[in-house]
Amino acid sequence: MGTSVLSLRIDGELLDRLRRRAAKRGMSVQDYVVRTLVRDDFDERFQAAVERTEEFYGEAGDPGVAGPRETAGEPPGDQVRPSAGIR
């Protein structure tokens, strides 16, 4: 995978805040921004996966929505939803 250049024009105050935050972590502004973008992208992809999982299994507590265990004739067991504790 190669690299590309992205040029941004940002407000001086924002750049100062980015410099301070990056410095607290011992990072360059470039590394801080890239890491933030990667983390945000992961969060979006993870949330999309959680939503697809909930669509497949049905929302917990939805009346009339049978999950795979219920359709197989098994009693519903205690489950931890994939999105438990994630906001």
JOLIN-V86327 format. One record per pair of residues at least 4 apart in sequence whose ideal C-beta (glycine too) atoms are under 7 Angstrom apart, sorted by the first residue. I is the first residue (numbers start at 1). J is the second residue. D is the distance in whole Angstrom. If there is no record, write none. Layout:
i = {I	I}
j = {J	J}
d = {D	D}
This chain:
i = {10	10	11	12	13	14	15	16	17	18	18	18	18	19	19	20	21	22	22	22	22	25	27	27	28	29	30	31	32	33	34	35	36	37	38	39	40	41	42	43	44	45	46	47	48	49	50	50	50	51	52	53	53	54	57	57	58	58	58	59	60	60	66	66	67	68	69	69	69	70	70	80}
j = {14	15	15	16	17	18	19	20	21	22	29	32	33	23	29	24	32	27	28	29	32	32	31	32	32	33	34	35	36	37	38	39	40	41	42	43	44	45	46	47	48	49	50	51	52	53	54	82	83	55	56	57	82	59	67	68	62	65	67	65	79	81	70	71	76	72	74	76	77	74	76	84}
d = {5	6	7	6	7	6	6	7	6	6	5	6	7	6	6	7	6	5	6	5	4	7	4	5	7	6	6	6	6	6	6	6	6	6	6	6	7	6	6	6	6	6	6	6	6	6	6	5	5	6	6	6	5	6	5	7	5	3	6	7	7	5	4	5	7	6	4	6	7	7	6	5}
